[in-house]
Amino acid sequence: MAAADTAVMSTSSSLYISLITETFPPEINGVANTLGRLCDDLRTRGHRVQLVRPRQSSDPRGAAEQNLLLTRGWPLPGYPGLQWGQSSMHKLLRNWQRQRPDVLYIATEGPQGFSALRAARRLQIPVVSGFHTNFQQYTDHYGVGLLTRALTNYLRWFHNRSQMTLVPSVSQQIELQRRGFDNLELLARGVDSCLFHPSKRSAALRDQWGLAEHDIAVLHVGRLAAEKNLALLSKSFQALQQAHPEKRLKLILVGDGPQRSSLQQQLPEAVFCGLQRGEELATHYASGDLFLFPSLSETFGNVVLEALASGLGVVAFDQAAAAQHIRHGHNGALAVAEDEQGFIDAASWLLTDKESLRRVRLNARQHASRQGWPAIIELFEAHLRSAMQPATQLPAGRTQH
């Protein structure tokens, strides 16, 4: 290799990346978990990562770190404790003029993400955006369905002004292409298969749930909110009890959200475990047997991979993470999107034969153990570098604002 080529590689090996987001650990949601992992692993690979996020109520007053830029926020309706970032264009301009990032990753499309996009285009800093949440689908669940078209138009406008948009699943990529989103690239998700492992199964926890060794813990992990299609969760569990009266089943819900109180009234026999993190979350997963995931609004669904890694029999609709990682009848059970009876039948099939459930659970673990983060982080870095190429500095036919 020529000396000049070696010099280019050494000077380009480390990047200064600014990551802009409304949510980040220790907040508990799929977006925060993914971004926390991306940020940590980029730093491990030798990159400098600046985190730009709204100040949360849990942040100490006057908290400041070298690679942390806090902005003002508004309370986010329906998400207690979280803040929706305010527009902060001038603050970002001053900061980035003093020390210019090589590339931005904008993970959320609110006022803070919008101001970051404007500042970056003014300073000619390349931008990669991430499509992490189906906000345009959530509007129907919160009684503002009339906003769906306007929100979709805004999201398309926003993402088409970045050099590329990263999407987590092939089904999401196809759907957004159909809606006129350009420059889409796939960035899947990984799972920590050492943390989420069948060996974390706890007889003591199952005893707390009132379950003996051969009883069936039907698990759900996620936010207890309207967009998660939880009415089907309740309906499916009741159908399983009727179809399998010879088995002792108990519904275990891990997570919190605005529908928790109503679900507790509907399901008085269910166990509500609240929010769990880290080792405790892994123990809850591994102590289950069947995992029901009825959501239809996911861009990916990290919990699907976590449940597979924990060796559970997963039932989900054939989209997002489930479509990518589950082969029906081999390492899980799938139903056609919105086919509620198909979802119930898939869950019932897993409970019909003890040997089939055992085989599916073994295959689930085996598959998930190969879905690590290192290759995904490497691809993420490659996408960031690709966006920095001069030919993609501004998408063709679009003017700078």
C-alpha positions, 0 to 999 in steps of 0.5 A: 500500500502506498504511503499516501493511502496509509496517511488517508486511512489514518487521518480518516479513521476517527470521526467527530459525530453529533447524535441528535435525539429526543430520547436516550438512556436511562429512558426505557424504550426501543429508540433510547436503547438502540441509540445508547448502544450505537453511541457506546460502540462508536466511542469504543471504536475510537470516534468522538460522539457528541450527544445533543438531547433535551434536558430531562427532569432527572438531569442534575442542575448545571450538569455538563459534559464535554460531549453532551449538549443539553437543550430546552424541552417541553413535556411530551404528552403521554410520556411522563418524565420525557421532554420534547426538544425545542428548536435550538438552531442558534445554539447548534450553529454556535456550537458547531461553528466552534467545533464542526462535526464531520457528520450528524445522525438525527434520530428524531424528527421533532423541533430539535431535529428540525433545527439540527437539520437547518443548522447542518445545511447552513454549515454544509455538514452532511446528515444521516437521519434515522427512521425509528418511530412510526409517528404517522401510525400513532396518530390514529391511536390518539384520536388525531387521525386527520393529522396522519397525511400532514405528518407523513408529508412532513416526515418525507420532506424531513428525511429527503433532505438528509444524505440518507435515511436509515431504516431498521427493517426491509418491510419499513424500507419498502413502505417508505419507498412507496410513500416517496422517501428517497435514499433509504438504507437498511440498518438492522438491530442487534441483541446482547445474547449474553445478557438475554440468555435462557440461563437467566431463568429464575425459579424464585421469580416464577414462584413469585408469579405463582407458577410451578416448573411446568406451568406456562408464563405468557409474557409481554414486554413493552410500553402499555399504550394504545399503539401497541394493540394490547386489546389483542393481547388480552383477547389472545390470552383468554382464547388460550385459556379456553383452548388449553384448559389442561394447562395452567397459564398466567399472563405476565406484563413487563412495562408501564404506560397509560393503559396500565390501570385499564388493563389491570381492571380487564386482567385482574389475574395478570401479573404487572411487573412494571419497568425492568432494566438490565439483569432484572429484565433479562431474568423476566424474559428467561423466566417466561415460556411464550411471548406474545407481541401483537403490535402493528406499529413497530419500525423494528421491535427490539423486544422480539430479538430479546425474547428470541435470545432468551429462548421464548416461543415468540408469536408476532405479526409477519412484519418488522423484526419478526419478518426478518428473524422468525421462520414460522414453525421453526423458531417462532410463529407468525400471523399475517398483519391484522389477522387477529384470529391468525395471531391467536391460532399461531399462539395456540399451535405453540401450546398444542405440542410440548415438543414443538414448543421446546424445539421452537425455543431452542431454534429461537435461541440459536438464531438470536445468538448470531444477531450481535451488534458488532457487524451492525455498528460497522455498517452504521459507521460505513453509512456515516462515512458514505454520507460524507462523500462530496457527491452526496453533500446535498441531495440533487435538486434540493436547495439549501435552507 
